Amino acid sequence: MAVNTKKIIECYNCGLFVNKESSNKFAKLKCPRCSSKLIVEKDHSIESLYYAISSLLLFAILSIYPLITLSFGVTKLEATLLDTIMILLEQNFFFVALIVFFTIIVAPILNSLIIIIFFIQKYTNLKFLTNTLLHDSFHFFKHWGFIEVFIISIIVTYIKLVGMVSSTKFDIGFYVMLIYIFCLYMSNRKFSGKSVFGE
């Protein structure tokens, strides 16, 4: 009789093979022989797809609204996410602009797209990319996305500018970015690479 290895887990302490389904959804799985806690890898959740789609939609909104607004007397300066990159280019910081563009825009977007492509391939007959390419791309773009670092730099800039200009305020784009980061984080959190790609 064939055994479905995906439904069993080995206890690293005593070597006993335990059925994953022997425990309910909310209780932690323990070895019946030595009572050791067993680590069970979670399957990917469809919620990951919803968060990935939400991330892309939020990014579209994020690109329109300014992140921060500065006032110099009668002059008002508003900067969107794309404006920050353009400012770097105007100041001849080409390499920095390229790094920011890739880590803040390209990597997070492609990270979400990889998750969406996986679910499309899983539930349809369409085949865009191989599992190996999906696996490598997912981990590459996941580790190269630094949008949370970018938002910290905005907060630091805001603090430093307080008192130096007439008024400083976080705009709609900043709050959209906070929600965007949450959705991006949850899409990766709910997407278990080990259960998907069989690492």
DRENPA-3360 file (N, C-alpha, C; in nm, 2 decimals, always signed):
BEGIN
1 = MAVNTKKI = +0.08/-0.12/+0.00/+0.00/+0.00/+0.00/+0.09/+0.12/+0.00 ~ +0.06/+0.21/-0.09/+0.14/+0.34/-0.10/+0.11/+0.43/+0.01 ~ +0.21/+0.50/+0.06/+0.19/+0.60/+0.17/+0.21/+0.74/+0.11 ~ +0.12/+0.82/+0.15/+0.13/+0.96/+0.10/+0.22/+1.04/+0.20 ~ +0.35/+1.06/+0.15/+0.45/+1.12/+0.24/+0.42/+1.26/+0.28 ~ +0.33/+1.33/+0.21/+0.29/+1.47/+0.24/+0.20/+1.47/+0.36 ~ +0.15/+1.36/+0.40/+0.06/+1.36/+0.52/+0.13/+1.31/+0.65 ~ +0.25/+1.28/+0.64/+0.33/+1.23/+0.76/+0.45/+1.32/+0.78;
9 = IECYNCGL = +0.49/+1.31/+0.91/+0.61/+1.39/+0.95/+0.69/+1.31/+1.05 ~ +0.82/+1.32/+1.04/+0.91/+1.24/+1.12/+0.95/+1.32/+1.25 ~ +0.94/+1.25/+1.36/+0.99/+1.31/+1.49/+1.14/+1.30/+1.49 ~ +1.21/+1.42/+1.50/+1.35/+1.42/+1.50/+1.42/+1.37/+1.63 ~ +1.34/+1.35/+1.73/+1.39/+1.29/+1.86/+1.39/+1.14/+1.86 ~ +1.28/+1.08/+1.82/+1.27/+0.94/+1.83/+1.25/+0.86/+1.70 ~ +1.23/+0.94/+1.59/+1.22/+0.88/+1.46/+1.09/+0.82/+1.42 ~ +0.99/+0.85/+1.51/+0.85/+0.80/+1.48/+0.79/+0.88/+1.37;
17 = FVNKESSN = +0.72/+0.81/+1.28/+0.64/+0.88/+1.17/+0.50/+0.91/+1.22 ~ +0.46/+1.04/+1.22/+0.33/+1.08/+1.27/+0.24/+1.13/+1.17 ~ +0.12/+1.10/+1.17/+0.02/+1.15/+1.07/-0.01/+1.29/+1.10 ~ +0.01/+1.38/+1.01/-0.02/+1.53/+1.03/-0.17/+1.55/+1.06 ~ -0.25/+1.47/+1.01/-0.40/+1.49/+1.03/-0.45/+1.44/+1.16 ~ -0.36/+1.38/+1.24/-0.40/+1.33/+1.37/-0.43/+1.44/+1.47 ~ -0.38/+1.56/+1.44/-0.40/+1.68/+1.53/-0.51/+1.77/+1.46 ~ -0.59/+1.84/+1.55/-0.68/+1.93/+1.49/-0.61/+2.06/+1.44;
25 = KFAKLKCP = -0.69/+2.14/+1.38/-0.64/+2.26/+1.32/-0.57/+2.36/+1.42 ~ -0.62/+2.36/+1.54/-0.57/+2.47/+1.63/-0.47/+2.41/+1.73 ~ -0.46/+2.28/+1.75/-0.37/+2.22/+1.85/-0.23/+2.20/+1.78 ~ -0.13/+2.21/+1.86/+0.01/+2.19/+1.81/+0.03/+2.04/+1.80 ~ +0.10/+1.99/+1.70/+0.12/+1.85/+1.68/+0.24/+1.80/+1.77 ~ +0.21/+1.69/+1.85/+0.31/+1.64/+1.94/+0.33/+1.49/+1.90 ~ +0.46/+1.44/+1.93/+0.49/+1.30/+1.90/+0.42/+1.22/+2.01 ~ +0.34/+1.12/+1.98/+0.27/+1.03/+2.08/+0.37/+0.95/+2.16;
33 = RCSSKLIV = +0.49/+0.93/+2.11/+0.59/+0.84/+2.18/+0.67/+0.92/+2.28 ~ +0.73/+1.03/+2.24/+0.82/+1.11/+2.33/+0.77/+1.25/+2.36 ~ +0.65/+1.28/+2.31/+0.58/+1.41/+2.34/+0.66/+1.53/+2.30 ~ +0.75/+1.52/+2.20/+0.82/+1.63/+2.14/+0.73/+1.71/+2.05 ~ +0.75/+1.84/+2.04/+0.67/+1.92/+1.95/+0.72/+1.90/+1.81 ~ +0.63/+1.88/+1.72/+0.66/+1.86/+1.58/+0.63/+1.99/+1.50 ~ +0.73/+2.03/+1.41/+0.71/+2.15/+1.33/+0.64/+2.10/+1.20 ~ +0.52/+2.15/+1.17/+0.45/+2.12/+1.05/+0.45/+2.24/+0.96;
41 = EKDHSIES = +0.50/+2.22/+0.84/+0.50/+2.33/+0.74/+0.36/+2.36/+0.70 ~ +0.32/+2.49/+0.70/+0.19/+2.53/+0.66/+0.18/+2.53/+0.51 ~ +0.06/+2.49/+0.46/+0.04/+2.51/+0.31/+0.01/+2.65/+0.28 ~ +0.03/+2.69/+0.15/+0.01/+2.82/+0.11/-0.14/+2.85/+0.12 ~ -0.18/+2.97/+0.15/-0.32/+3.01/+0.16/-0.36/+3.10/+0.05 ~ -0.49/+3.08/+0.01/-0.54/+3.16/-0.10/-0.54/+3.31/-0.06 ~ -0.53/+3.34/+0.07/-0.53/+3.47/+0.12/-0.40/+3.55/+0.06 ~ -0.30/+3.47/+0.04/-0.18/+3.53/-0.02/-0.21/+3.59/-0.16;
49 = LYYAISSL = -0.30/+3.53/-0.24/-0.33/+3.59/-0.37/-0.41/+3.72/-0.35 ~ -0.50/+3.72/-0.25/-0.58/+3.84/-0.23/-0.49/+3.96/-0.18 ~ -0.40/+3.93/-0.10/-0.30/+4.03/-0.05/-0.21/+4.08/-0.16 ~ -0.17/+3.99/-0.25/-0.08/+4.03/-0.36/-0.16/+4.12/-0.46 ~ -0.28/+4.08/-0.49/-0.36/+4.17/-0.58/-0.39/+4.31/-0.51 ~ -0.42/+4.30/-0.38/-0.44/+4.43/-0.31/-0.31/+4.52/-0.31 ~ -0.20/+4.45/-0.30/-0.07/+4.53/-0.31/-0.05/+4.60/-0.44 ~ -0.09/+4.54/-0.55/-0.07/+4.60/-0.68/-0.17/+4.71/-0.70;
57 = LLFAILSI = -0.29/+4.70/-0.65/-0.39/+4.80/-0.66/-0.35/+4.92/-0.57 ~ -0.30/+4.89/-0.45/-0.25/+5.00/-0.36/-0.13/+5.07/-0.42 ~ -0.05/+5.00/-0.49/+0.07/+5.07/-0.55/+0.03/+5.17/-0.66 ~ -0.08/+5.13/-0.73/-0.13/+5.22/-0.83/-0.18/+5.35/-0.77 ~ -0.25/+5.34/-0.66/-0.29/+5.46/-0.58/-0.18/+5.53/-0.53 ~ -0.08/+5.46/-0.48/+0.04/+5.52/-0.41/+0.12/+5.60/-0.51 ~ +0.12/+5.56/-0.64/+0.19/+5.64/-0.74/+0.13/+5.77/-0.78 ~ +0.00/+5.79/-0.74/-0.07/+5.91/-0.77/-0.06/+6.02/-0.67;
65 = YPLITLSF = -0.08/+5.97/-0.54/-0.09/+6.07/-0.43/+0.05/+6.10/-0.37 ~ +0.07/+6.22/-0.32/+0.20/+6.25/-0.26/+0.22/+6.19/-0.13 ~ +0.35/+6.16/-0.10/+0.38/+6.10/+0.03/+0.39/+6.20/+0.14 ~ +0.45/+6.32/+0.11/+0.48/+6.42/+0.20/+0.46/+6.56/+0.14 ~ +0.42/+6.65/+0.21/+0.40/+6.79/+0.16/+0.47/+6.89/+0.25 ~ +0.55/+6.97/+0.18/+0.64/+7.07/+0.25/+0.59/+7.21/+0.21 ~ +0.59/+7.30/+0.30/+0.56/+7.44/+0.27/+0.67/+7.53/+0.31 ~ +0.71/+7.61/+0.21/+0.82/+7.72/+0.23/+0.75/+7.85/+0.20;
73 = GVTKLEAT = +0.69/+7.91/+0.31/+0.62/+8.03/+0.29/+0.49/+8.01/+0.20 ~ +0.50/+8.07/+0.08/+0.38/+8.05/-0.01/+0.41/+7.94/-0.11 ~ +0.53/+7.88/-0.10/+0.56/+7.77/-0.19/+0.53/+7.64/-0.13 ~ +0.46/+7.55/-0.20/+0.43/+7.42/-0.15/+0.49/+7.31/-0.24 ~ +0.56/+7.22/-0.18/+0.63/+7.11/-0.25/+0.56/+6.98/-0.21 ~ +0.51/+6.90/-0.31/+0.45/+6.77/-0.29/+0.54/+6.67/-0.37 ~ +0.57/+6.56/-0.30/+0.65/+6.45/-0.36/+0.58/+6.32/-0.36 ~ +0.56/+6.26/-0.47/+0.51/+6.12/-0.48/+0.63/+6.03/-0.48;
81 = LLDTIMIL = +0.60/+5.90/-0.49/+0.70/+5.80/-0.49/+0.79/+5.81/-0.61 ~ +0.73/+5.83/-0.73/+0.80/+5.85/-0.85/+0.88/+5.98/-0.85 ~ +0.83/+6.08/-0.79/+0.89/+6.21/-0.78/+1.03/+6.20/-0.71 ~ +1.03/+6.12/-0.61/+1.16/+6.10/-0.53/+1.27/+6.05/-0.62 ~ +1.23/+5.96/-0.71/+1.33/+5.90/-0.80/+1.38/+6.01/-0.90 ~ +1.28/+6.09/-0.95/+1.31/+6.19/-1.05/+1.40/+6.30/-0.99 ~ +1.38/+6.33/-0.86/+1.46/+6.43/-0.79/+1.61/+6.38/-0.78 ~ +1.62/+6.25/-0.75/+1.76/+6.19/-0.75/+1.83/+6.20/-0.88;
89 = LEQNFFFV = +1.75/+6.17/-0.99/+1.81/+6.18/-1.12/+1.85/+6.32/-1.16 ~ +1.76/+6.42/-1.12/+1.80/+6.56/-1.14/+1.92/+6.61/-1.07 ~ +1.95/+6.54/-0.95/+2.06/+6.58/-0.87/+2.19/+6.49/-0.91 ~ +2.17/+6.42/-1.03/+2.28/+6.33/-1.08/+2.32/+6.21/-0.99 ~ +2.23/+6.17/-0.91/+2.25/+6.05/-0.83/+2.19/+5.93/-0.90 ~ +2.25/+5.90/-1.02/+2.20/+5.80/-1.11/+2.20/+5.66/-1.04 ~ +2.31/+5.62/-0.98/+2.32/+5.49/-0.92/+2.22/+5.47/-0.80 ~ +2.21/+5.58/-0.72/+2.12/+5.57/-0.61/+1.97/+5.56/-0.66;
97 = ALIVFFTI = +1.94/+5.64/-0.76/+1.81/+5.64/-0.82/+1.78/+5.50/-0.87 ~ +1.88/+5.43/-0.94/+1.86/+5.30/-0.99/+1.83/+5.20/-0.88 ~ +1.90/+5.21/-0.77/+1.89/+5.12/-0.65/+1.75/+5.14/-0.59 ~ +1.71/+5.27/-0.57/+1.58/+5.30/-0.52/+1.47/+5.25/-0.61 ~ +1.48/+5.27/-0.74/+1.38/+5.23/-0.83/+1.36/+5.08/-0.83 ~ +1.47/+5.00/-0.82/+1.46/+4.86/-0.82/+1.41/+4.80/-0.69 ~ +1.46/+4.85/-0.58/+1.42/+4.79/-0.45/+1.29/+4.84/-0.40 ~ +1.25/+4.96/-0.44/+1.12/+5.02/-0.39/+1.00/+4.99/-0.49;
105 = IVAPILNS = +1.03/+4.98/-0.61/+0.92/+4.97/-0.71/+0.92/+4.84/-0.78 ~ +1.04/+4.80/-0.85/+1.04/+4.68/-0.93/+1.03/+4.56/-0.85 ~ +1.11/+4.54/-0.75/+1.12/+4.41/-0.67/+0.98/+4.38/-0.60 ~ +0.92/+4.48/-0.53/+0.79/+4.45/-0.47/+0.68/+4.42/-0.57 ~ +0.68/+4.49/-0.68/+0.58/+4.46/-0.78/+0.59/+4.32/-0.84 ~ +0.71/+4.29/-0.88/+0.74/+4.15/-0.93/+0.72/+4.04/-0.83 ~ +0.74/+4.07/-0.70/+0.72/+3.98/-0.60/+0.57/+3.94/-0.59 ~ +0.48/+4.04/-0.60/+0.34/+4.02/-0.60/+0.29/+3.95/-0.73;
113 = LIIIIFFI = +0.35/+3.99/-0.84/+0.32/+3.92/-0.97/+0.35/+3.77/-0.97 ~ +0.47/+3.74/-0.91/+0.51/+3.60/-0.90/+0.41/+3.52/-0.83 ~ +0.36/+3.57/-0.72/+0.26/+3.50/-0.64/+0.13/+3.48/-0.72 ~ +0.09/+3.59/-0.79/-0.04/+3.58/-0.87/-0.02/+3.48/-0.98 ~ +0.10/+3.48/-1.05/+0.12/+3.39/-1.16/+0.12/+3.24/-1.11 ~ +0.17/+3.22/-0.98/+0.16/+3.08/-0.93/+0.02/+3.04/-0.91 ~ -0.07/+3.12/-0.86/-0.21/+3.08/-0.84/-0.28/+3.06/-0.97 ~ -0.25/+3.14/-1.07/-0.31/+3.13/-1.20/-0.27/+2.99/-1.26;
121 = QKYTNLKF = -0.14/+2.96/-1.25/-0.09/+2.83/-1.30/-0.15/+2.71/-1.23 ~ -0.17/+2.73/-1.10/-0.22/+2.62/-1.01/-0.37/+2.59/-1.04 ~ -0.45/+2.69/-1.07/-0.59/+2.67/-1.08/-0.64/+2.68/-1.23 ~ -0.55/+2.70/-1.32/-0.59/+2.69/-1.46/-0.49/+2.60/-1.54 ~ -0.51/+2.59/-1.67/-0.42/+2.51/-1.75/-0.31/+2.60/-1.81 ~ -0.31/+2.72/-1.78/-0.20/+2.81/-1.83/-0.07/+2.79/-1.76 ~ +0.04/+2.80/-1.84/+0.17/+2.77/-1.79/+0.27/+2.88/-1.84 ~ +0.29/+2.98/-1.76/+0.38/+3.09/-1.80/+0.52/+3.07/-1.77;
129 = LTNTLLHD = +0.55/+3.02/-1.64/+0.68/+3.00/-1.60/+0.70/+2.86/-1.53 ~ +0.82/+2.81/-1.53/+0.84/+2.68/-1.47/+0.85/+2.70/-1.32 ~ +0.83/+2.59/-1.24/+0.83/+2.60/-1.09/+0.97/+2.65/-1.04 ~ +1.08/+2.61/-1.12/+1.21/+2.65/-1.08/+1.23/+2.80/-1.09 ~ +1.18/+2.85/-1.20/+1.19/+2.99/-1.23/+1.11/+3.07/-1.13 ~ +0.99/+3.02/-1.10/+0.90/+3.09/-1.00/+0.96/+3.09/-0.86 ~ +1.02/+2.97/-0.83/+1.09/+2.96/-0.70/+1.20/+3.06/-0.68 ~ +1.29/+3.06/-0.78/+1.41/+3.15/-0.78/+1.37/+3.30/-0.78;
137 = SFHFFKHW = +1.27/+3.33/-0.87/+1.22/+3.47/-0.88/+1.15/+3.52/-0.75 ~ +1.07/+3.43/-0.69/+1.00/+3.46/-0.57/+1.10/+3.50/-0.46 ~ +1.20/+3.42/-0.43/+1.30/+3.44/-0.33/+1.39/+3.56/-0.36 ~ +1.42/+3.58/-0.49/+1.51/+3.69/-0.52/+1.44/+3.82/-0.50 ~ +1.32/+3.84/-0.55/+1.25/+3.97/-0.54/+1.20/+3.99/-0.40 ~ +1.17/+3.88/-0.32/+1.13/+3.89/-0.18/+1.24/+3.96/-0.10 ~ +1.37/+3.91/-0.12/+1.48/+3.96/-0.04/+1.53/+4.09/-0.09 ~ +1.49/+4.14/-0.21/+1.55/+4.26/-0.27/+1.44/+4.38/-0.26;
145 = GFIEVFII = +1.33/+4.35/-0.20/+1.23/+4.46/-0.17/+1.26/+4.53/-0.04 ~ +1.29/+4.66/-0.05/+1.32/+4.73/+0.08/+1.23/+4.85/+0.09 ~ +1.10/+4.84/+0.06/+1.01/+4.95/+0.07/+0.99/+5.00/+0.21 ~ +1.01/+4.90/+0.31/+0.99/+4.94/+0.45/+1.11/+5.03/+0.50 ~ +1.23/+5.01/+0.44/+1.34/+5.10/+0.47/+1.31/+5.24/+0.41 ~ +1.25/+5.24/+0.30/+1.22/+5.37/+0.23/+1.12/+5.45/+0.32 ~ +1.02/+5.39/+0.38/+0.93/+5.46/+0.46/+0.99/+5.51/+0.59 ~ +1.08/+5.44/+0.64/+1.16/+5.48/+0.76/+1.24/+5.61/+0.73;
153 = SIIVTYIK = +1.30/+5.61/+0.61/+1.37/+5.73/+0.56/+1.28/+5.85/+0.55 ~ +1.16/+5.83/+0.51/+1.06/+5.94/+0.50/+1.03/+5.99/+0.63 ~ +1.01/+5.90/+0.73/+0.98/+5.95/+0.87/+1.10/+6.03/+0.92 ~ +1.22/+5.98/+0.90/+1.34/+6.05/+0.95/+1.35/+6.19/+0.88 ~ +1.33/+6.19/+0.75/+1.33/+6.32/+0.68/+1.23/+6.42/+0.74 ~ +1.11/+6.36/+0.77/+1.00/+6.44/+0.82/+1.05/+6.51/+0.96 ~ +1.10/+6.42/+1.04/+1.15/+6.47/+1.17/+1.26/+6.58/+1.16 ~ +1.35/+6.56/+1.07/+1.46/+6.66/+1.05/+1.41/+6.79/+0.99;
161 = LVGMVSST = +1.30/+6.78/+0.91/+1.25/+6.90/+0.85/+1.16/+6.99/+0.94 ~ +1.11/+6.92/+1.04/+1.02/+7.00/+1.14/+1.10/+7.12/+1.19 ~ +1.05/+7.24/+1.18/+1.11/+7.36/+1.23/+1.20/+7.43/+1.12 ~ +1.24/+7.35/+1.02/+1.32/+7.41/+0.91/+1.23/+7.47/+0.80 ~ +1.11/+7.42/+0.79/+1.02/+7.47/+0.69/+0.89/+7.52/+0.76 ~ +0.81/+7.59/+0.68/+0.69/+7.65/+0.74/+0.59/+7.54/+0.80 ~ +0.57/+7.44/+0.72/+0.49/+7.33/+0.77/+0.53/+7.20/+0.69 ~ +0.51/+7.09/+0.76/+0.54/+6.96/+0.71/+0.43/+6.86/+0.75;
169 = KFDIGFYV = +0.38/+6.79/+0.65/+0.28/+6.69/+0.69/+0.29/+6.57/+0.60 ~ +0.25/+6.45/+0.66/+0.24/+6.33/+0.58/+0.11/+6.34/+0.50 ~ +0.12/+6.30/+0.37/+0.00/+6.31/+0.28/-0.06/+6.18/+0.27 ~ -0.17/+6.17/+0.18/-0.24/+6.05/+0.16/-0.15/+5.93/+0.12 ~ -0.06/+5.96/+0.03/+0.03/+5.85/-0.02/+0.11/+5.78/+0.09 ~ +0.14/+5.86/+0.20/+0.22/+5.79/+0.31/+0.13/+5.69/+0.38 ~ +0.01/+5.72/+0.40/-0.08/+5.63/+0.47/-0.12/+5.51/+0.38 ~ -0.13/+5.54/+0.25/-0.16/+5.43/+0.15/-0.04/+5.33/+0.15;
177 = MLIYIFCL = +0.08/+5.39/+0.16/+0.21/+5.31/+0.16/+0.21/+5.22/+0.29 ~ +0.16/+5.26/+0.40/+0.16/+5.18/+0.52/+0.07/+5.06/+0.50 ~ -0.05/+5.08/+0.44/-0.14/+4.97/+0.41/-0.07/+4.88/+0.30 ~ -0.01/+4.94/+0.20/+0.06/+4.86/+0.10/+0.17/+4.77/+0.15 ~ +0.25/+4.82/+0.25/+0.35/+4.74/+0.31/+0.29/+4.62/+0.39 ~ +0.18/+4.65/+0.46/+0.11/+4.54/+0.53/+0.06/+4.43/+0.43 ~ +0.00/+4.47/+0.32/-0.05/+4.37/+0.23/+0.07/+4.30/+0.16 ~ +0.17/+4.37/+0.13/+0.29/+4.30/+0.07/+0.35/+4.20/+0.17;
185 = YMSNRKFS = +0.36/+4.24/+0.30/+0.41/+4.15/+0.40/+0.32/+4.03/+0.42 ~ +0.19/+4.05/+0.42/+0.10/+3.94/+0.44/+0.10/+3.84/+0.32 ~ +0.11/+3.90/+0.20/+0.11/+3.81/+0.08/+0.23/+3.71/+0.09 ~ +0.35/+3.76/+0.14/+0.46/+3.67/+0.15/+0.45/+3.58/+0.27 ~ +0.39/+3.63/+0.38/+0.37/+3.55/+0.50/+0.28/+3.43/+0.47 ~ +0.17/+3.45/+0.40/+0.07/+3.35/+0.37/+0.12/+3.25/+0.26 ~ +0.22/+3.29/+0.19/+0.27/+3.21/+0.07/+0.39/+3.13/+0.12 ~ +0.36/+3.00/+0.14/+0.47/+2.91/+0.19/+0.54/+2.85/+0.08;
193 = GKSVFGE = +0.66/+2.90/+0.06/+0.75/+2.85/-0.06/+0.78/+2.70/-0.05 ~ +0.79/+2.65/+0.08/+0.82/+2.51/+0.09/+0.71/+2.42/+0.05 ~ +0.59/+2.45/+0.08/+0.48/+2.37/+0.04/+0.44/+2.39/-0.11 ~ +0.48/+2.50/-0.16/+0.45/+2.53/-0.30/+0.55/+2.47/-0.40 ~ +0.68/+2.49/-0.37/+0.78/+2.44/-0.46/+0.85/+2.32/-0.41 ~ +0.81/+2.26/-0.30/+0.87/+2.14/-0.25/+1.02/+2.16/-0.22 ~ +1.06/+2.26/-0.14/+1.20/+2.29/-0.11/+1.25/+2.18/-0.02;
% end
